[in-house]
């Protein structure tokens, strides 16, 4: 089985594993896709692992430029842009590619770029792919807003020279590899010729100059607007009146504050999901040698566009960033399992109320119950109130949280309470109840507990979800319920 990885410094919210695994299944590619999250001082170690164990990799922030000196070959696009997001390992050598460019071309292919001016926010690896695409498609002017405009003005004139020096400085032992690198340098020289005339079309500006810029499109390549700062926008809303089109490379949330402001100003807005999916498709084609059909690629994108639109609608339209999602139900019904999976899908924080109580008291739940159930319920009541104001959070409660009147009053005023309904028979057959204080000595007591609490669960919930299948089914049914209620 082949092994592929994603290099980055912060990857916990990445959608790439899900996208890659889906595509692997479609084309019959036997491979895993793992996240490799590490600090910059570990980069060389991970690069060496690629060549040693024949592992391919995608590269994201902040390593798209930092990997360049370690690679044996760069394709022409990567050379011109000076940024790599895809590495293919073959016979101990590392080949670098930029598939962001391809993803961007699929995103913007229906827009006429020629003769138009654009404003780009940020100047990282992704921004360089955007700049190159706009120049290649005859944009008249590209303004790049950066906080280090003088430094970047100098860099754009020197980057390709530095890239060539990195290539020439690589060591090689055999005549075969020497010839290989000589060809690479020649390829670089051709790319350098192609890049002549680019710099005069690019003007670096500071953010204070943005209000004076107008053009066809404004493109955000910064991470401003991503979780957890989803209400942040890199520019003032008044800036958008100077443009007709807005692209945000952020894909989750799908409607960022940047895009919402743009749409409110009458602009056409596009998120970065298509770029993400198509750059992944191109990376997989490079790794496998399998060329997917146009219809296959379109179907793959449609699948994820539909799926993530559901998540985006929940996060945007239900305003769950202000009101936590509470999960209630019997012990063993799947509250914690759903809570963890749902929070990951929504890019929310997760709180297990029992874990919160144990951390707060430095005692296990079973130890607190030895002091009496009433003692535990008092602690639980205070703890529920403490976490109830958390934003962008899924909260899994204890099975008995509903027996306390004050808790029922609190939950009745919350707009997003999910009741997981699972049969007592399934719980008894599938769940180890030895760590459940009220059930460990008499598991069949769950029937009595269900009879006592089912009315509370049903009356307090906004959504009732039957748990009689897989965790994936449970998550998907929950997401659909959240969306359908809002639409109704």
Kinemage of the C-alpha trace (Angstrom):
@kinemage 1
@onewidth
@group {chain A} dominant
@subgroup {mainchain}
@vectorlist {calphas} color= white
{ca unk a 1} P 0.000 0.000 0.000
{ca unk a 2} L 1.290 3.439 -0.978
{ca unk a 3} L 1.582 6.161 1.647
{ca unk a 4} L 0.872 9.850 1.046
{ca unk a 5} L 1.061 12.741 3.486
{ca unk a 6} L 0.167 16.395 4.000
{ca unk a 7} L 2.896 18.670 5.395
{ca unk a 8} L 1.865 21.697 7.441
{ca unk a 9} L 2.065 23.400 10.808
{ca unk a 10} L -1.663 23.430 11.672
{ca unk a 11} L -3.708 20.644 10.101
{ca unk a 12} L -6.386 19.603 12.587
{ca unk a 13} L -9.166 21.135 10.475
{ca unk a 14} L -7.906 19.991 7.075
{ca unk a 15} L -10.427 18.500 4.636
{ca unk a 16} L -7.685 16.978 2.487
{ca unk a 17} L -7.771 13.448 4.002
{ca unk a 18} L -11.495 13.145 3.279
{ca unk a 19} L -11.079 14.460 -0.270
{ca unk a 20} L -8.117 12.222 -1.054
{ca unk a 21} L -9.645 9.058 0.375
{ca unk a 22} L -12.822 9.663 -1.633
{ca unk a 23} L -10.860 10.054 -4.874
{ca unk a 24} L -8.654 7.032 -4.092
{ca unk a 25} L -11.770 4.860 -3.840
{ca unk a 26} L -13.098 6.141 -7.163
{ca unk a 27} L -9.921 5.407 -9.141
{ca unk a 28} L -8.896 2.269 -7.220
{ca unk a 29} L -5.692 3.757 -5.799
{ca unk a 30} L -4.463 1.678 -2.843
{ca unk a 31} L -3.008 4.325 -0.552
{ca unk a 32} L -3.347 6.039 2.790
{ca unk a 33} L -3.289 9.796 3.370
{ca unk a 34} L -1.917 11.040 6.665
{ca unk a 35} L -1.447 14.436 8.267
{ca unk a 36} L 2.130 15.405 9.165
{ca unk a 37} L 1.958 18.401 11.469
{ca unk a 38} L 5.356 19.654 12.593
{ca unk a 39} L 7.523 22.678 13.345
{ca unk a 40} L 9.936 24.177 10.831
{ca unk a 41} L 13.021 22.711 12.515
{ca unk a 42} L 11.660 19.240 11.676
{ca unk a 43} L 11.152 19.917 7.962
{ca unk a 44} L 14.380 18.288 6.806
{ca unk a 45} L 13.599 15.149 8.806
{ca unk a 46} L 10.219 14.790 7.127
{ca unk a 47} L 11.632 15.533 3.678
{ca unk a 48} L 14.232 12.790 4.153
{ca unk a 49} L 11.445 10.409 5.134
{ca unk a 50} L 9.783 10.985 1.750
{ca unk a 51} L 12.785 9.891 -0.293
{ca unk a 52} L 13.770 7.087 2.074
{ca unk a 53} L 10.349 5.428 2.215
{ca unk a 54} L 9.008 6.476 -1.209
{ca unk a 55} L 6.236 8.666 0.244
{ca unk a 56} L 4.404 11.365 -1.716
{ca unk a 57} L 3.275 14.579 -0.060
{ca unk a 58} L 1.142 17.653 -0.371
{ca unk a 59} L 2.510 20.822 1.198
{ca unk a 60} L 0.590 23.661 2.805
{ca unk a 61} L 1.244 26.698 4.999
{ca unk a 62} L 3.999 27.542 5.886
{ca unk a 63} L 6.206 25.142 3.907
{ca unk a 64} L 5.299 25.714 0.235
{ca unk a 65} L 8.449 27.761 -0.323
{ca unk a 66} L 10.608 26.274 2.419
{ca unk a 67} L 10.669 22.821 0.762
{ca unk a 68} L 12.275 24.127 -2.455
{ca unk a 69} L 15.960 23.639 -1.520
{ca unk a 70} L 15.332 19.980 -0.641
{ca unk a 71} L 13.845 18.948 -3.991
{ca unk a 72} L 15.678 17.338 -6.915
{ca unk a 73} L 13.356 18.627 -9.610
{ca unk a 74} L 10.795 21.380 -10.087
{ca unk a 75} L 8.317 21.450 -12.932
{ca unk a 76} L 8.117 24.658 -14.951
{ca unk a 77} L 5.059 26.002 -13.142
{ca unk a 78} L 6.657 25.517 -9.729
{ca unk a 79} L 9.866 27.157 -10.959
{ca unk a 80} L 8.085 30.258 -12.205
{ca unk a 81} L 5.853 30.591 -9.159
{ca unk a 82} L 8.534 29.684 -6.631
{ca unk a 83} L 6.142 27.577 -4.592
{ca unk a 84} L 5.449 23.829 -4.340
{ca unk a 85} L 2.373 22.116 -2.942
{ca unk a 86} L 2.871 18.611 -4.364
{ca unk a 87} L 5.901 16.323 -4.040
{ca unk a 88} L 6.297 13.018 -5.845
{ca unk a 89} L 8.878 10.572 -4.520
{ca unk a 90} L 10.369 8.243 -7.113
{ca unk a 91} L 13.545 6.142 -6.832
{ca unk a 92} L 14.883 8.267 -4.002
{ca unk a 93} L 14.387 11.564 -5.840
{ca unk a 94} L 11.843 14.234 -5.026
{ca unk a 95} L 9.871 15.976 -7.783
{ca unk a 96} L 8.125 19.254 -6.927
{ca unk a 97} L 4.946 20.556 -8.569
{ca unk a 98} L 2.489 23.380 -8.075
{ca unk a 99} L -1.085 22.138 -8.522
{ca unk a 100} L -2.591 25.240 -6.898
{ca unk a 101} L -2.219 26.835 -10.309
{ca unk a 102} L -4.355 24.113 -11.897
{ca unk a 103} L -6.969 24.380 -9.139
{ca unk a 104} L -7.133 28.118 -9.642
{ca unk a 105} L -7.447 27.758 -13.414
{ca unk a 106} L -10.486 25.504 -12.947
{ca unk a 107} L -11.975 28.003 -10.518
{ca unk a 108} L -11.547 31.019 -12.802
{ca unk a 109} L -11.764 29.480 -16.273
{ca unk a 110} L -15.152 31.051 -17.010
{ca unk a 111} L -13.924 34.562 -16.196
{ca unk a 112} L -12.256 36.836 -18.721
{ca unk a 113} L -9.024 38.013 -17.077
{ca unk a 114} L -7.473 39.804 -20.047
{ca unk a 115} L -6.985 43.549 -19.741
{ca unk a 116} L -8.372 43.743 -16.206
{ca unk a 117} L -6.917 44.832 -12.880
{ca unk a 118} L -6.916 42.729 -9.710
{ca unk a 119} L -6.145 43.257 -6.045
{ca unk a 120} L -4.588 40.348 -4.151
{ca unk a 121} L -4.549 40.319 -0.360
{ca unk a 122} L -1.424 38.600 0.999
{ca unk a 123} L 1.777 37.298 -0.537
{ca unk a 124} L 2.306 33.705 0.556
{ca unk a 125} L 2.722 30.583 -1.568
{ca unk a 126} L -0.908 30.532 -2.703
{ca unk a 127} L -0.787 34.213 -3.667
{ca unk a 128} L 2.121 33.553 -6.003
{ca unk a 129} L 0.086 30.976 -7.910
{ca unk a 130} L -2.733 33.514 -8.214
{ca unk a 131} L -0.362 36.208 -9.476
{ca unk a 132} L 1.127 33.892 -12.086
{ca unk a 133} L -2.286 32.758 -13.311
{ca unk a 134} L -3.470 36.348 -13.715
{ca unk a 135} L -0.305 37.349 -15.568
{ca unk a 136} L -0.489 34.286 -17.833
{ca unk a 137} L -4.044 35.258 -18.723
{ca unk a 138} L -3.061 38.821 -19.627
{ca unk a 139} L -4.259 40.731 -16.601
{ca unk a 140} L -3.297 44.343 -17.125
{ca unk a 141} L -2.345 45.072 -13.516
{ca unk a 142} L -2.013 43.061 -10.316
{ca unk a 143} L -1.914 44.967 -7.043
{ca unk a 144} L -0.590 42.940 -4.110
{ca unk a 145} L -1.459 44.198 -0.629
{ca unk a 146} L 1.145 43.167 1.913
{ca unk a 147} L 2.439 44.413 5.218
{ca unk a 148} L 6.021 44.219 3.894
{ca unk a 149} L 5.655 45.835 0.498
{ca unk a 150} L 9.256 47.077 0.106
{ca unk a 151} L 10.696 43.682 1.001
{ca unk a 152} L 8.377 41.917 -1.430
{ca unk a 153} L 9.142 44.377 -4.223
{ca unk a 154} L 12.756 43.306 -3.916
{ca unk a 155} L 11.888 39.635 -3.578
{ca unk a 156} L 9.919 39.407 -6.808
{ca unk a 157} L 13.006 40.547 -8.743
{ca unk a 158} L 15.287 38.066 -6.977
{ca unk a 159} L 13.175 34.978 -6.302
{ca unk a 160} L 13.924 33.073 -9.491
{ca unk a 161} L 17.655 33.736 -9.207
{ca unk a 162} L 17.589 32.348 -5.675
{ca unk a 163} L 15.639 29.342 -6.911
{ca unk a 164} L 18.266 28.627 -9.539
{ca unk a 165} L 21.022 28.895 -6.939
{ca unk a 166} L 19.185 26.389 -4.755
{ca unk a 167} L 18.986 23.984 -7.684
{ca unk a 168} L 22.660 24.348 -8.604
{ca unk a 169} L 23.737 23.944 -4.983
{ca unk a 170} L 22.197 20.467 -4.695
{ca unk a 171} L 24.725 17.665 -4.383
{ca unk a 172} L 24.783 14.719 -6.779
{ca unk a 173} L 26.896 11.575 -6.932
{ca unk a 174} L 26.306 9.924 -10.285
{ca unk a 175} L 26.623 11.058 -13.907
{ca unk a 176} L 22.975 10.181 -14.396
{ca unk a 177} L 21.796 12.548 -11.652
{ca unk a 178} L 24.221 15.263 -12.810
{ca unk a 179} L 22.689 15.112 -16.282
{ca unk a 180} L 19.248 15.144 -14.737
{ca unk a 181} L 19.965 18.323 -12.726
{ca unk a 182} L 21.645 20.004 -15.703
{ca unk a 183} L 18.391 19.511 -17.604
{ca unk a 184} L 16.542 20.966 -14.664
{ca unk a 185} L 18.681 24.113 -14.711
{ca unk a 186} L 18.082 24.447 -18.449
{ca unk a 187} L 14.374 24.119 -17.778
{ca unk a 188} L 14.704 26.872 -15.189
{ca unk a 189} L 16.402 29.156 -17.706
{ca unk a 190} L 13.512 28.677 -20.127
{ca unk a 191} L 11.061 29.461 -17.360
{ca unk a 192} L 13.023 32.570 -16.471
{ca unk a 193} L 12.716 33.818 -20.045
{ca unk a 194} L 8.964 33.256 -19.872
{ca unk a 195} L 8.759 35.308 -16.684
{ca unk a 196} L 10.335 38.432 -18.222
{ca unk a 197} L 7.981 41.385 -18.096
{ca unk a 198} L 6.017 40.089 -15.137
{ca unk a 199} L 7.370 42.462 -12.528
{ca unk a 200} L 6.213 45.685 -14.199
{ca unk a 201} L 2.635 44.399 -14.135
{ca unk a 202} L 2.797 43.839 -10.384
{ca unk a 203} L 2.611 46.625 -7.846
{ca unk a 204} L 3.050 46.005 -4.142
{ca unk a 205} L 0.990 48.253 -1.905
{ca unk a 206} L 0.320 48.554 1.805
{ca unk a 207} L -3.086 47.879 3.311
{ca unk a 208} L -3.496 51.614 3.890
{ca unk a 209} L -3.440 52.093 0.096
{ca unk a 210} L -6.268 49.649 -0.637
{ca unk a 211} L -9.035 52.255 -0.567
{ca unk a 212} L -7.447 53.923 -3.601
{ca unk a 213} L -7.398 50.744 -5.721
{ca unk a 214} L -10.140 49.694 -8.121
{ca unk a 215} L -10.428 46.908 -10.647
{ca unk a 216} L -12.327 43.816 -11.705
{ca unk a 217} L -11.491 41.390 -8.913
{ca unk a 218} L -10.362 41.279 -5.289
{ca unk a 219} L -8.807 38.005 -4.100
{ca unk a 220} L -8.106 37.015 -0.493
{ca unk a 221} L -5.150 34.639 -0.089
{ca unk a 222} L -4.676 35.295 3.643
{ca unk a 223} L -6.005 32.993 6.407
{ca unk a 224} L -8.080 35.846 7.873
{ca unk a 225} L -11.640 34.575 8.228
{ca unk a 226} L -10.806 30.963 9.024
{ca unk a 227} L -11.793 29.229 12.264
{ca unk a 228} L -11.774 30.345 15.013
{ca unk a 229} L -11.841 33.930 13.723
{ca unk a 230} L -14.676 33.393 11.255
{ca unk a 231} L -16.115 36.872 11.785
{ca unk a 232} L -12.848 38.540 10.752
{ca unk a 233} L -12.403 40.177 7.350
{ca unk a 234} L -9.060 41.357 5.912
{ca unk a 235} L -10.548 44.586 4.506
{ca unk a 236} L -13.263 47.092 5.297
{ca unk a 237} L -16.674 46.485 3.634
{ca unk a 238} L -16.365 49.820 1.835
{ca unk a 239} L -13.472 48.434 -0.251
{ca unk a 240} L -15.724 46.105 -2.248
{ca unk a 241} L -17.543 48.899 -4.067
{ca unk a 242} L -14.425 49.302 -6.224
{ca unk a 243} L -14.666 45.748 -7.647
{ca unk a 244} L -17.081 43.430 -9.461
{ca unk a 245} L -15.815 40.018 -8.423
{ca unk a 246} L -14.438 38.483 -5.186
{ca unk a 247} L -12.578 35.217 -4.591
{ca unk a 248} L -11.645 33.921 -1.141
{ca unk a 249} L -9.228 30.972 -1.141
{ca unk a 250} L -10.651 29.929 2.228
{ca unk a 251} L -13.074 27.024 1.794
{ca unk a 252} L -14.361 26.513 5.323
{ca unk a 253} L -16.519 28.336 6.155
{ca unk a 254} L -17.733 28.456 2.574
{ca unk a 255} L -19.221 31.913 3.113
{ca unk a 256} L -16.583 33.917 4.929
{ca unk a 257} L -17.084 37.431 6.239
{ca unk a 258} L -15.052 38.519 3.206
{ca unk a 259} L -17.528 36.910 0.795
{ca unk a 260} L -20.579 38.050 2.738
{ca unk a 261} L -19.344 41.654 2.591
{ca unk a 262} L -18.602 41.272 -1.116
{ca unk a 263} L -22.055 39.874 -1.872
{ca unk a 264} L -23.697 42.625 0.183
{ca unk a 265} L -21.900 45.106 -2.073
{ca unk a 266} L -23.340 43.395 -5.161
{ca unk a 267} L -20.247 41.398 -6.162
{ca unk a 268} L -20.132 37.829 -7.429
{ca unk a 269} L -18.361 35.787 -4.744
{ca unk a 270} L -16.535 32.439 -4.957
{ca unk a 271} L -14.879 30.401 -2.193
{ca unk a 272} L -11.762 28.235 -2.416
{ca unk a 273} L -13.382 24.786 -2.398
{ca unk a 274} L -13.088 24.223 -6.145
{ca unk a 275} L -9.417 25.163 -6.050
{ca unk a 276} L -8.862 22.748 -3.143
{ca unk a 277} L -10.611 19.825 -4.841
{ca unk a 278} L -9.038 20.319 -8.265
{ca unk a 279} L -5.513 20.793 -6.917
{ca unk a 280} L -5.994 17.491 -5.063
{ca unk a 281} L -7.182 15.822 -8.279
{ca unk a 282} L -4.108 17.049 -10.149
{ca unk a 283} L -1.779 15.921 -7.347
{ca unk a 284} L -3.271 12.429 -7.443
{ca unk a 285} L -2.928 12.313 -11.239
{ca unk a 286} L 0.767 13.190 -10.847
{ca unk a 287} L 1.324 10.528 -8.199
{ca unk a 288} L -0.556 7.744 -9.979
{ca unk a 289} L -0.214 8.505 -13.677
{ca unk a 290} L -3.990 8.036 -13.902
{ca unk a 291} L -5.740 10.798 -15.830
{ca unk a 292} L -9.307 11.322 -14.720
{ca unk a 293} L -12.009 12.323 -17.183
{ca unk a 294} L -13.608 15.752 -17.184
{ca unk a 295} L -16.889 14.228 -16.016
{ca unk a 296} L -15.161 12.333 -13.192
{ca unk a 297} L -13.537 15.521 -11.961
{ca unk a 298} L -16.794 17.414 -12.176
{ca unk a 299} L -18.642 14.706 -10.231
{ca unk a 300} L -15.973 14.722 -7.519
{ca unk a 301} L -16.269 18.463 -7.068
{ca unk a 302} L -20.083 18.341 -7.093
{ca unk a 303} L -19.984 15.702 -4.341
{ca unk a 304} L -17.926 17.878 -2.019
{ca unk a 305} L -19.647 21.119 -2.971
{ca unk a 306} L -22.979 19.598 -1.976
{ca unk a 307} L -21.618 18.026 1.189
{ca unk a 308} L -19.769 21.053 2.503
{ca unk a 309} L -22.580 23.412 1.529
{ca unk a 310} L -24.702 21.620 4.123
{ca unk a 311} L -22.081 22.250 6.792
{ca unk a 312} L -21.631 25.855 5.721
{ca unk a 313} L -25.384 26.477 5.843
{ca unk a 314} L -25.538 25.145 9.394
{ca unk a 315} L -22.646 27.303 10.526
{ca unk a 316} L -23.882 30.418 8.780
{ca unk a 317} L -27.680 30.356 8.831
{ca unk a 318} L -28.300 28.886 12.278
{ca unk a 319} L -25.739 31.138 13.931
{ca unk a 320} L -24.372 28.216 15.916
{ca unk a 321} L -21.261 30.224 16.613
{ca unk a 322} L -23.241 31.981 19.356
{ca unk a 323} L -25.432 29.108 20.558
{ca unk a 324} L -23.774 25.790 21.432
{ca unk a 325} L -25.159 22.494 20.204
{ca unk a 326} L -26.242 20.407 23.210
{ca unk a 327} L -26.561 16.623 22.893
{ca unk a 328} L -28.839 14.774 25.327
{ca unk a 329} L -29.916 11.141 25.618
{ca unk a 330} L -29.556 7.924 27.599
{ca unk a 331} L -26.187 6.718 28.900
{ca unk a 332} L -24.539 4.803 26.063
{ca unk a 333} L -26.745 6.339 23.361
{ca unk a 334} L -23.753 7.786 21.479
{ca unk a 335} L -23.685 11.379 22.725
{ca unk a 336} L -19.911 11.663 23.095
{ca unk a 337} L -19.163 9.816 19.857
{ca unk a 338} L -21.552 12.052 17.923
{ca unk a 339} L -20.283 15.164 19.673
{ca unk a 340} L -16.672 14.528 18.721
{ca unk a 341} L -17.493 13.711 15.098
{ca unk a 342} L -19.958 16.579 14.699
{ca unk a 343} L -17.545 19.121 16.162
{ca unk a 344} L -14.859 17.990 13.740
{ca unk a 345} L -17.230 18.288 10.774
{ca unk a 346} L -18.336 21.764 11.817
{ca unk a 347} L -14.860 22.871 12.882
{ca unk a 348} L -16.242 23.554 16.383
{ca unk a 349} L -14.802 22.961 19.839
{ca unk a 350} L -16.050 19.956 21.810
{ca unk a 351} L -16.906 19.680 25.506
{ca unk a 352} L -17.884 16.445 27.226
{ca unk a 353} L -19.697 17.627 30.353
{ca unk a 354} L -18.596 14.631 32.428
{ca unk a 355} L -14.955 15.195 31.427
{ca unk a 356} L -15.370 18.873 32.286
{ca unk a 357} L -16.665 17.941 35.745
{ca unk a 358} L -13.823 15.485 36.356
{ca unk a 359} L -11.235 18.073 35.357
{ca unk a 360} L -12.890 20.726 37.494
{ca unk a 361} L -13.191 18.582 40.644
{ca unk a 362} L -10.105 16.418 40.099
{ca unk a 363} L -12.360 13.441 40.838
{ca unk a 364} L -13.822 10.694 38.691
{ca unk a 365} L -17.589 10.700 38.179
{ca unk a 366} L -17.817 7.376 40.024
{ca unk a 367} L -15.985 8.905 43.002
{ca unk a 368} L -18.363 11.865 43.114
{ca unk a 369} L -21.348 9.484 43.048
{ca unk a 370} L -19.956 7.799 46.164
{ca unk a 371} L -20.728 11.089 47.929
{ca unk a 372} L -24.319 10.753 46.742
{ca unk a 373} L -26.157 11.393 43.475
{ca unk a 374} L -27.518 14.676 44.816
{ca unk a 375} L -23.946 15.913 45.308
{ca unk a 376} L -23.138 15.066 41.690
{ca unk a 377} L -26.287 16.759 40.363
{ca unk a 378} L -25.382 20.006 42.140
{ca unk a 379} L -21.923 19.999 40.558
{ca unk a 380} L -23.450 19.073 37.186
{ca unk a 381} L -25.934 21.963 37.396
{ca unk a 382} L -23.201 24.531 38.012
{ca unk a 383} L -20.975 23.011 35.314
{ca unk a 384} L -23.730 23.059 32.693
{ca unk a 385} L -24.347 26.729 33.379
{ca unk a 386} L -20.611 27.462 33.063
{ca unk a 387} L -20.258 25.869 29.622
{ca unk a 388} L -23.625 26.993 28.264
{ca unk a 389} L -22.270 30.301 26.947
{ca unk a 390} L -19.424 28.735 24.935
{ca unk a 391} L -19.370 29.758 21.267
{ca unk a 392} L -18.723 27.482 18.267
{ca unk a 393} L -19.008 24.453 20.531
{ca unk a 394} L -20.705 21.045 20.664
{ca unk a 395} L -21.515 19.951 24.231
{ca unk a 396} L -22.199 16.316 25.102
{ca unk a 397} L -24.134 16.146 28.375
{ca unk a 398} L -24.538 13.344 30.880
{ca unk a 399} L -27.549 11.080 30.541
{ca unk a 400} L -29.140 12.408 33.724
{ca unk a 401} L -28.683 16.106 33.092
{ca unk a 402} L -32.419 16.422 32.384
{ca unk a 403} L -33.534 15.267 35.859
{ca unk a 404} L -32.551 18.613 37.420
{ca unk a 405} L -35.276 21.273 36.964
{ca unk a 406} L -32.766 24.133 36.582
{ca unk a 407} L -31.001 22.231 33.805
{ca unk a 408} L -34.282 21.647 31.996
{ca unk a 409} L -35.082 25.353 32.226
{ca unk a 410} L -31.659 26.265 30.795
{ca unk a 411} L -31.889 23.763 27.921
{ca unk a 412} L -35.453 24.796 27.085
{ca unk a 413} L -34.161 28.284 26.237
{ca unk a 414} L -31.400 27.016 23.946
{ca unk a 415} L -32.137 26.701 20.204
{ca unk a 416} L -29.964 23.708 19.321
{ca unk a 417} L -30.637 20.689 21.527
{ca unk a 418} L -30.192 17.273 19.884
{ca unk a 419} L -31.750 14.153 21.405
{ca unk a 420} L -30.028 10.906 20.454
{ca unk a 421} L -32.631 8.147 20.726
{ca unk a 422} L -31.124 4.680 20.884
{ca unk a 423} L -32.947 1.521 21.924
{ca unk a 424} L -32.183 0.071 25.342
{ca unk a 425} L -31.523 -3.291 23.677
{ca unk a 426} L -28.786 -1.836 21.469
{ca unk a 427} L -27.184 -0.091 24.428
{ca unk a 428} L -27.168 -3.280 26.515
{ca unk a 429} L -25.670 -5.347 23.695
{ca unk a 430} L -23.075 -2.847 22.422
{ca unk a 431} L -21.976 -0.680 25.357
{ca unk a 432} L -19.844 -1.488 28.395
{ca unk a 433} L -21.865 -0.015 31.257
{ca unk a 434} L -19.385 -0.783 34.036
{ca unk a 435} L -18.272 2.847 34.205
{ca unk a 436} L -21.857 4.123 34.453
{ca unk a 437} L -22.567 4.662 38.180
{ca unk a 438} L -26.327 4.116 37.937
{ca unk a 439} L -26.087 1.036 35.712
{ca unk a 440} L -22.930 -0.895 36.572
{ca unk a 441} L -24.614 -3.054 39.229
{ca unk a 442} L -27.867 -3.521 37.326
{ca unk a 443} L -27.614 -2.800 33.570
{ca unk a 444} L -31.284 -3.639 33.034
{ca unk a 445} L -32.154 -0.580 35.094
{ca unk a 446} L -31.749 1.328 31.833
{ca unk a 447} L -35.357 0.436 30.962
{ca unk a 448} L -36.583 2.205 34.109
{ca unk a 449} L -34.323 5.205 33.454
{ca unk a 450} L -35.607 5.458 29.890
{ca unk a 451} L -39.212 5.430 31.068
{ca unk a 452} L -38.460 8.174 33.616
{ca unk a 453} L -36.506 10.450 31.253
{ca unk a 454} L -37.897 9.975 27.731
{ca unk a 455} L -40.507 12.676 28.248
{ca unk a 456} L -37.843 15.164 29.271
{ca unk a 457} L -35.614 14.272 26.325
{ca unk a 458} L -38.455 14.656 23.830
{ca unk a 459} L -39.834 17.912 25.230
{ca unk a 460} L -36.435 19.635 25.419
{ca unk a 461} L -35.028 18.690 22.029
{ca unk a 462} L -35.114 20.680 18.812
{ca unk a 463} L -33.935 17.644 16.833
{ca unk a 464} L -34.557 13.970 17.552
{ca unk a 465} L -32.098 11.624 15.839
{ca unk a 466} L -32.502 7.843 15.854
{ca unk a 467} L -29.200 6.051 16.438
{ca unk a 468} L -29.636 2.655 14.802
{ca unk a 469} L -26.752 2.611 12.306
{ca unk a 470} L -23.126 3.646 11.893
{ca unk a 471} L -21.529 6.783 13.311
{ca unk a 472} L -21.309 8.169 9.768
{ca unk a 473} L -25.068 7.699 9.382
{ca unk a 474} L -25.636 9.383 12.736
{ca unk a 475} L -23.533 12.403 11.788
{ca unk a 476} L -25.080 12.756 8.319
{ca unk a 477} L -28.617 12.451 9.698
{ca unk a 478} L -27.836 15.090 12.317
{ca unk a 479} L -26.465 17.498 9.714
{ca unk a 480} L -29.507 16.970 7.496
{ca unk a 481} L -31.837 17.589 10.427
{ca unk a 482} L -30.093 20.839 11.298
{ca unk a 483} L -30.424 22.080 7.724
{ca unk a 484} L -33.990 20.895 7.144
{ca unk a 485} L -35.314 22.629 10.248
{ca unk a 486} L -33.768 25.925 9.148
{ca unk a 487} L -35.215 25.568 5.655
{ca unk a 488} L -38.667 24.920 7.066
